[in-house]
Amino acid sequence: MLDKIYNIKKNIIIISGGAGYLGGQFSKTISSIGGIPMILDNNEKALKSLKKYFNKKKLKGYFFLIDLNNEIEVKNVISYIYKKFKKIDSLINAAGYTGQAMLKNNEDFFKNFEDYKFDLWKDSLDGNLSSTFLLIKTVSKLMKKKNYGTIINIASDVGIISPDHRIYEPDQKNKYKGTKFNTPLSYSVAKSGIISMTRYLATYFAKSGIRVNCISPAGVNNKHDKKFVKKLSSRIPLGRMAKLHELDGAVIFLCSDASSFVTGHNLVADGGRTIW
């Protein structure tokens, strides 16, 4: 019985940011258990690297280089997927600007609020929120034709609580130099927006057979500075950051019939951070 309700074999699952740090993990896991990931990303290098991995491991997946904020490109890719497979079972919105991506692209993303550039504010909202809106708008029209579908949005613990600004600041007492990055207001606002969007659309699509949920993880360890990890971990009851694979179970649960009576839910995978 359990095998059946968690079964996502041959399910067509679109993953935005599917070649990224989290999205790439979801793509690999879903393919390894028989799902068929449609991997959408704007990073050509990351897509090529992931495709090479899939070929080496003999995993099945389809790869699309796409600007997720370009409505024409989004419509064309989603239309192609639907025409080829005649269905879309799930959409996972994992694309977004994380701290590492912001740092790589523009250090101004981490300016103080008083000095924050309006263009960067808009870029962050586009990367973390607008692309999610656009994909759901496009995919949901096709899911409605089948009266079935699951949508999973990746939010964040800082969409629920304010980030603890002290973990980024220097601490001379503990010989901590601080970090080059932080959590900009735009990121928190976008992730709060994703949680709100999830709840709104869960009720909006309820009669269409489409379930909409989200996952709010705490920080996932990605070779961060050890002293930063120690600082952040001290704010988490389990005493550590998440490991990359630890969100897989939540994703599979929300994609599968194991969550058939779950919609509008924010699954918080934060090691207990938001309850302190």
Secondary structure, 3 states (H helix, E strand, C coil): CHHHHCCCCCCEEEEECCCCHHHHHHHHHHHHCCCEEEEEECCHHHHHHHHHHHHHHCCCCEEEECCCCCHHHHHHHHHHHHHHHCCCCEEEECCCCCHHHHHHHCHHHHCCHHHCCHHHHHHHHHHHHHHHHHHHHHHHHHHHHHCCEEEEEECCHHHCCCCCHHHCCCEHHHCECCCCCCCCHHHHHHHHHHHHHHHHHHHHCHHHCEEEEEEEECCECCCCCHHHHHHHHCCCCCCCCECHHHHHHHHHHHHCHHHCCCCCCEEEECCCHHHC
